[in-house]
């Protein structure tokens, strides 16, 4: 098995992150991020 180059490993991680982001944007075309005041996990009180 050949030894991997650190630059190649970094490039693979960057490409995977870009493709993952693109997949999320395709699956969820509207922004998923909520402002803090509209977060579904925040309860008033």
N, CA, C and O atoms as a Maestro MAE file, in Angstrom:
{
 s_m_m2io_version
 :::
 2.0.0
}

f_m_ct {
 s_m_title
 :::
 protein
 m_atom[180] {
  # First column is atom index #
  i_m_mmod_type
  r_m_x_coord
  r_m_y_coord
  r_m_z_coord
  i_m_residue_number
  s_m_chain_name
  s_m_pdb_residue_name
  s_m_pdb_atom_name
  i_m_atomic_number
  :::
  1 25 0.849 -1.184 0.000 1 A "UNK " " N  " 7
  2 3 0.000 0.000 0.000 1 A "UNK " " CA " 6
  3 2 0.889 1.239 0.000 1 A "UNK " " C  " 6
  4 15 1.849 1.328 0.766 1 A "UNK " " O  " 8
  5 25 0.562 2.182 -0.858 2 A "UNK " " N  " 7
  6 3 1.430 3.348 -0.948 2 A "UNK " " CA " 6
  7 2 1.121 4.348 0.156 2 A "UNK " " C  " 6
  8 15 -0.004 4.442 0.646 2 A "UNK " " O  " 8
  9 25 2.150 5.089 0.529 3 A "UNK " " N  " 7
  10 3 2.004 6.090 1.569 3 A "UNK " " CA " 6
  11 2 1.286 7.311 1.005 3 A "UNK " " C  " 6
  12 15 1.568 7.738 -0.115 3 A "UNK " " O  " 8
  13 25 0.358 7.876 1.780 4 A "UNK " " N  " 7
  14 3 -0.400 9.031 1.306 4 A "UNK " " CA " 6
  15 2 0.315 10.324 1.651 4 A "UNK " " C  " 6
  16 15 0.975 10.445 2.684 4 A "UNK " " O  " 8
  17 25 0.164 11.268 0.767 5 A "UNK " " N  " 7
  18 3 0.734 12.591 0.961 5 A "UNK " " CA " 6
  19 2 -0.227 13.433 1.808 5 A "UNK " " C  " 6
  20 15 -1.443 13.350 1.636 5 A "UNK " " O  " 8
  21 25 0.311 14.232 2.707 6 A "UNK " " N  " 7
  22 3 -0.522 15.074 3.570 6 A "UNK " " CA " 6
  23 2 -1.342 16.063 2.737 6 A "UNK " " C  " 6
  24 15 -2.498 16.332 3.066 6 A "UNK " " O  " 8
  25 25 -0.764 16.602 1.672 7 A "UNK " " N  " 7
  26 3 -1.488 17.546 0.817 7 A "UNK " " CA " 6
  27 2 -2.659 16.854 0.121 7 A "UNK " " C  " 6
  28 15 -3.720 17.453 -0.050 7 A "UNK " " O  " 8
  29 25 -2.472 15.610 -0.275 8 A "UNK " " N  " 7
  30 3 -3.545 14.854 -0.914 8 A "UNK " " CA " 6
  31 2 -4.672 14.596 0.086 8 A "UNK " " C  " 6
  32 15 -5.848 14.725 -0.254 8 A "UNK " " O  " 8
  33 25 -4.317 14.234 1.310 9 A "UNK " " N  " 7
  34 3 -5.339 14.019 2.349 9 A "UNK " " CA " 6
  35 2 -6.139 15.289 2.595 9 A "UNK " " C  " 6
  36 15 -7.361 15.237 2.730 9 A "UNK " " O  " 8
  37 25 -5.457 16.430 2.654 10 A "UNK " " N  " 7
  38 3 -6.149 17.706 2.877 10 A "UNK " " CA " 6
  39 2 -7.079 18.014 1.704 10 A "UNK " " C  " 6
  40 15 -8.212 18.447 1.912 10 A "UNK " " O  " 8
  41 25 -6.613 17.795 0.483 11 A "UNK " " N  " 7
  42 3 -7.430 18.057 -0.705 11 A "UNK " " CA " 6
  43 2 -8.673 17.168 -0.718 11 A "UNK " " C  " 6
  44 15 -9.760 17.622 -1.076 11 A "UNK " " O  " 8
  45 25 -8.514 15.910 -0.330 12 A "UNK " " N  " 7
  46 3 -9.651 14.992 -0.297 12 A "UNK " " CA " 6
  47 2 -10.677 15.461 0.722 12 A "UNK " " C  " 6
  48 15 -11.877 15.424 0.448 12 A "UNK " " O  " 8
  49 25 -10.225 15.907 1.901 13 A "UNK " " N  " 7
  50 3 -11.154 16.408 2.922 13 A "UNK " " CA " 6
  51 2 -11.874 17.662 2.445 13 A "UNK " " C  " 6
  52 15 -13.065 17.828 2.708 13 A "UNK " " O  " 8
  53 25 -11.161 18.552 1.743 14 A "UNK " " N  " 7
  54 3 -11.785 19.783 1.248 14 A "UNK " " CA " 6
  55 2 -12.837 19.473 0.193 14 A "UNK " " C  " 6
  56 15 -13.921 20.057 0.209 14 A "UNK " " O  " 8
  57 25 -12.535 18.573 -0.711 15 A "UNK " " N  " 7
  58 3 -13.499 18.196 -1.755 15 A "UNK " " CA " 6
  59 2 -14.709 17.525 -1.125 15 A "UNK " " C  " 6
  60 15 -15.840 17.786 -1.533 15 A "UNK " " O  " 8
  61 25 -14.487 16.665 -0.134 16 A "UNK " " N  " 7
  62 3 -15.606 16.009 0.546 16 A "UNK " " CA " 6
  63 2 -16.487 17.038 1.245 16 A "UNK " " C  " 6
  64 15 -17.711 16.907 1.237 16 A "UNK " " O  " 8
  65 25 -15.886 18.055 1.847 17 A "UNK " " N  " 7
  66 3 -16.672 19.092 2.516 17 A "UNK " " CA " 6
  67 2 -17.491 19.891 1.509 17 A "UNK " " C  " 6
  68 15 -18.647 20.218 1.777 17 A "UNK " " O  " 8
  69 25 -16.915 20.206 0.366 18 A "UNK " " N  " 7
  70 3 -17.626 20.956 -0.672 18 A "UNK " " CA " 6
  71 2 -18.790 20.133 -1.215 18 A "UNK " " C  " 6
  72 15 -19.892 20.652 -1.393 18 A "UNK " " O  " 8
  73 25 -18.544 18.851 -1.478 19 A "UNK " " N  " 7
  74 3 -19.614 17.989 -1.998 19 A "UNK " " CA " 6
  75 2 -20.710 17.778 -0.955 19 A "UNK " " C  " 6
  76 15 -21.891 17.722 -1.299 19 A "UNK " " O  " 8
  77 25 -20.330 17.661 0.304 20 A "UNK " " N  " 7
  78 3 -21.320 17.526 1.366 20 A "UNK " " CA " 6
  79 2 -22.186 18.760 1.479 20 A "UNK " " C  " 6
  80 15 -23.402 18.662 1.643 20 A "UNK " " O  " 8
  81 25 -21.559 19.929 1.393 21 A "UNK " " N  " 7
  82 3 -22.308 21.184 1.448 21 A "UNK " " CA " 6
  83 2 -23.265 21.288 0.263 21 A "UNK " " C  " 6
  84 15 -24.412 21.707 0.420 21 A "UNK " " O  " 8
  85 25 -22.794 20.907 -0.917 22 A "UNK " " N  " 7
  86 3 -23.648 20.962 -2.103 22 A "UNK " " CA " 6
  87 2 -24.833 20.008 -1.964 22 A "UNK " " C  " 6
  88 15 -25.944 20.343 -2.375 22 A "UNK " " O  " 8
  89 25 -24.612 18.833 -1.395 23 A "UNK " " N  " 7
  90 3 -25.698 17.879 -1.205 23 A "UNK " " CA " 6
  91 2 -26.746 18.424 -0.244 23 A "UNK " " C  " 6
  92 15 -27.945 18.289 -0.488 23 A "UNK " " O  " 8
  93 25 -26.303 19.034 0.840 24 A "UNK " " N  " 7
  94 3 -27.240 19.617 1.802 24 A "UNK " " CA " 6
  95 2 -28.044 20.727 1.141 24 A "UNK " " C  " 6
  96 15 -29.248 20.837 1.368 24 A "UNK " " O  " 8
  97 25 -27.392 21.550 0.327 25 A "UNK " " N  " 7
  98 3 -28.098 22.641 -0.362 25 A "UNK " " CA " 6
  99 2 -29.111 22.106 -1.370 25 A "UNK " " C  " 6
  100 15 -30.153 22.725 -1.585 25 A "UNK " " O  " 8
  101 25 -28.817 20.969 -1.986 26 A "UNK " " N  " 7
  102 3 -29.772 20.367 -2.919 26 A "UNK " " CA " 6
  103 2 -30.967 19.760 -2.178 26 A "UNK " " C  " 6
  104 15 -32.109 19.879 -2.623 26 A "UNK " " O  " 8
  105 25 -30.693 19.115 -1.055 27 A "UNK " " N  " 7
  106 3 -31.767 18.476 -0.299 27 A "UNK " " CA " 6
  107 2 -32.635 19.489 0.444 27 A "UNK " " C  " 6
  108 15 -33.841 19.288 0.592 27 A "UNK " " O  " 8
  109 25 -32.021 20.576 0.909 28 A "UNK " " N  " 7
  110 3 -32.720 21.612 1.671 28 A "UNK " " CA " 6
  111 2 -32.485 22.962 1.011 28 A "UNK " " C  " 6
  112 15 -31.625 23.723 1.455 28 A "UNK " " O  " 8
  113 25 -33.244 23.276 -0.056 29 A "UNK " " N  " 7
  114 3 -32.985 24.512 -0.808 29 A "UNK " " CA " 6
  115 2 -33.232 25.781 -0.005 29 A "UNK " " C  " 6
  116 15 -32.633 26.816 -0.298 29 A "UNK " " O  " 8
  117 25 -34.099 25.727 1.001 30 A "UNK " " N  " 7
  118 3 -34.306 26.903 1.837 30 A "UNK " " CA " 6
  119 2 -33.302 26.864 2.971 30 A "UNK " " C  " 6
  120 15 -32.883 25.779 3.374 30 A "UNK " " O  " 8
  121 25 -32.906 27.996 3.492 31 A "UNK " " N  " 7
  122 3 -31.926 28.000 4.578 31 A "UNK " " CA " 6
  123 2 -32.440 27.240 5.796 31 A "UNK " " C  " 6
  124 15 -33.587 27.409 6.211 31 A "UNK " " O  " 8
  125 25 -31.582 26.409 6.356 32 A "UNK " " N  " 7
  126 3 -31.937 25.615 7.516 32 A "UNK " " CA " 6
  127 2 -31.595 26.377 8.783 32 A "UNK " " C  " 6
  128 15 -32.136 26.088 9.851 32 A "UNK " " O  " 8
  129 25 -30.708 27.340 8.671 33 A "UNK " " N  " 7
  130 3 -30.235 28.104 9.819 33 A "UNK " " CA " 6
  131 2 -31.328 29.042 10.317 33 A "UNK " " C  " 6
  132 15 -31.900 29.791 9.525 33 A "UNK " " O  " 8
  133 25 -31.628 29.016 11.613 34 A "UNK " " N  " 7
  134 3 -32.630 29.877 12.219 34 A "UNK " " CA " 6
  135 2 -31.947 30.988 12.998 34 A "UNK " " C  " 6
  136 15 -30.921 30.751 13.635 34 A "UNK " " O  " 8
  137 25 -32.495 32.195 12.961 35 A "UNK " " N  " 7
  138 3 -31.997 33.222 13.883 35 A "UNK " " CA " 6
  139 2 -32.245 32.744 15.311 35 A "UNK " " C  " 6
  140 15 -33.147 31.942 15.554 35 A "UNK " " O  " 8
  141 25 -31.455 33.232 16.244 36 A "UNK " " N  " 7
  142 3 -31.572 32.746 17.626 36 A "UNK " " CA " 6
  143 2 -32.973 32.917 18.190 36 A "UNK " " C  " 6
  144 15 -33.430 32.076 18.963 36 A "UNK " " O  " 8
  145 25 -33.663 33.990 17.819 37 A "UNK " " N  " 7
  146 3 -34.991 34.244 18.384 37 A "UNK " " CA " 6
  147 2 -36.054 33.331 17.791 37 A "UNK " " C  " 6
  148 15 -37.125 33.169 18.376 37 A "UNK " " O  " 8
  149 25 -35.771 32.733 16.635 38 A "UNK " " N  " 7
  150 3 -36.747 31.867 15.988 38 A "UNK " " CA " 6
  151 2 -36.353 30.389 16.040 38 A "UNK " " C  " 6
  152 15 -36.967 29.569 15.358 38 A "UNK " " O  " 8
  153 25 -35.376 30.047 16.811 39 A "UNK " " N  " 7
  154 3 -34.910 28.673 16.888 39 A "UNK " " CA " 6
  155 2 -35.999 27.778 17.474 39 A "UNK " " C  " 6
  156 15 -36.608 28.139 18.481 39 A "UNK " " O  " 8
  157 25 -36.251 26.639 16.877 40 A "UNK " " N  " 7
  158 3 -37.274 25.748 17.406 40 A "UNK " " CA " 6
  159 2 -36.888 25.142 18.759 40 A "UNK " " C  " 6
  160 15 -37.736 24.561 19.437 40 A "UNK " " O  " 8
  161 25 -35.630 25.269 19.153 41 A "UNK " " N  " 7
  162 3 -35.168 24.665 20.400 41 A "UNK " " CA " 6
  163 2 -35.193 25.643 21.560 41 A "UNK " " C  " 6
  164 15 -34.940 25.255 22.701 41 A "UNK " " O  " 8
  165 25 -35.492 26.901 21.288 42 A "UNK " " N  " 7
  166 3 -35.505 27.894 22.356 42 A "UNK " " CA " 6
  167 2 -36.924 28.012 22.905 42 A "UNK " " C  " 6
  168 15 -37.882 28.165 22.148 42 A "UNK " " O  " 8
  169 25 -37.045 27.940 24.223 43 A "UNK " " N  " 7
  170 3 -38.358 28.097 24.835 43 A "UNK " " CA " 6
  171 2 -38.380 29.386 25.634 43 A "UNK " " C  " 6
  172 15 -37.435 29.692 26.360 43 A "UNK " " O  " 8
  173 25 -39.451 30.131 25.500 44 A "UNK " " N  " 7
  174 3 -39.578 31.387 26.234 44 A "UNK " " CA " 6
  175 2 -39.974 31.090 27.686 44 A "UNK " " C  " 6
  176 15 -40.681 30.124 27.972 44 A "UNK " " O  " 8
  177 25 -39.496 31.951 28.591 45 A "UNK " " N  " 7
  178 3 -39.947 31.760 29.953 45 A "UNK " " CA " 6
  179 2 -38.944 31.931 30.964 45 A "UNK " " C  " 6
  180 15 -39.235 31.788 32.152 45 A "UNK " " O  " 8
  :::
 }
 m_bond[179] {
  # First column is bond index #
  i_m_from
  i_m_to
  i_m_order
  :::
  1 1 2 1
  2 2 3 1
  3 3 4 2
  4 3 5 1
  5 5 6 1
  6 6 7 1
  7 7 8 2
  8 7 9 1
  9 9 10 1
  10 10 11 1
  11 11 12 2
  12 11 13 1
  13 13 14 1
  14 14 15 1
  15 15 16 2
  16 15 17 1
  17 17 18 1
  18 18 19 1
  19 19 20 2
  20 19 21 1
  21 21 22 1
  22 22 23 1
  23 23 24 2
  24 23 25 1
  25 25 26 1
  26 26 27 1
  27 27 28 2
  28 27 29 1
  29 29 30 1
  30 30 31 1
  31 31 32 2
  32 31 33 1
  33 33 34 1
  34 34 35 1
  35 35 36 2
  36 35 37 1
  37 37 38 1
  38 38 39 1
  39 39 40 2
  40 39 41 1
  41 41 42 1
  42 42 43 1
  43 43 44 2
  44 43 45 1
  45 45 46 1
  46 46 47 1
  47 47 48 2
  48 47 49 1
  49 49 50 1
  50 50 51 1
  51 51 52 2
  52 51 53 1
  53 53 54 1
  54 54 55 1
  55 55 56 2
  56 55 57 1
  57 57 58 1
  58 58 59 1
  59 59 60 2
  60 59 61 1
  61 61 62 1
  62 62 63 1
  63 63 64 2
  64 63 65 1
  65 65 66 1
  66 66 67 1
  67 67 68 2
  68 67 69 1
  69 69 70 1
  70 70 71 1
  71 71 72 2
  72 71 73 1
  73 73 74 1
  74 74 75 1
  75 75 76 2
  76 75 77 1
  77 77 78 1
  78 78 79 1
  79 79 80 2
  80 79 81 1
  81 81 82 1
  82 82 83 1
  83 83 84 2
  84 83 85 1
  85 85 86 1
  86 86 87 1
  87 87 88 2
  88 87 89 1
  89 89 90 1
  90 90 91 1
  91 91 92 2
  92 91 93 1
  93 93 94 1
  94 94 95 1
  95 95 96 2
  96 95 97 1
  97 97 98 1
  98 98 99 1
  99 99 100 2
  100 99 101 1
  101 101 102 1
  102 102 103 1
  103 103 104 2
  104 103 105 1
  105 105 106 1
  106 106 107 1
  107 107 108 2
  108 107 109 1
  109 109 110 1
  110 110 111 1
  111 111 112 2
  112 111 113 1
  113 113 114 1
  114 114 115 1
  115 115 116 2
  116 115 117 1
  117 117 118 1
  118 118 119 1
  119 119 120 2
  120 119 121 1
  121 121 122 1
  122 122 123 1
  123 123 124 2
  124 123 125 1
  125 125 126 1
  126 126 127 1
  127 127 128 2
  128 127 129 1
  129 129 130 1
  130 130 131 1
  131 131 132 2
  132 131 133 1
  133 133 134 1
  134 134 135 1
  135 135 136 2
  136 135 137 1
  137 137 138 1
  138 138 139 1
  139 139 140 2
  140 139 141 1
  141 141 142 1
  142 142 143 1
  143 143 144 2
  144 143 145 1
  145 145 146 1
  146 146 147 1
  147 147 148 2
  148 147 149 1
  149 149 150 1
  150 150 151 1
  151 151 152 2
  152 151 153 1
  153 153 154 1
  154 154 155 1
  155 155 156 2
  156 155 157 1
  157 157 158 1
  158 158 159 1
  159 159 160 2
  160 159 161 1
  161 161 162 1
  162 162 163 1
  163 163 164 2
  164 163 165 1
  165 165 166 1
  166 166 167 1
  167 167 168 2
  168 167 169 1
  169 169 170 1
  170 170 171 1
  171 171 172 2
  172 171 173 1
  173 173 174 1
  174 174 175 1
  175 175 176 2
  176 175 177 1
  177 177 178 1
  178 178 179 1
  179 179 180 2
  :::
 }
}
